[in-house]
Amino acid sequence: FHDYINAVHSLNVNKFDRVLIDGRARVDCAFEISSYLDKNSIIFVHDYTNRDYYSNISKKYYKIIFQTYEGQTLAAFKLR
């Protein structure tokens, strides 16, 4: 998934206010996008709550600011 994860670098954008991460390699995408965020940016990760291995997203770079637990789960994060 190297090209998929690194696609953000080809978008010609300096910073993102909001990012939705869904699809493949979500943890890797969350880490790769971190240099394009600032303290006010929010990332949303689809299906975060029901997949334990996604917890790596919140351990080093991000803090959870919101998450749902039912239906189509979603979590929102800000940089630490």
Secondary structure, DSSP 8 states (H G I E B T S, - for coil): -HHHHHGGGGS--S--SEEEE-SS-HHHHHHHHGGG--TT-EEEEET-TT-GGGGHHHHTTEEEEEE--SSS-EEEEEE-
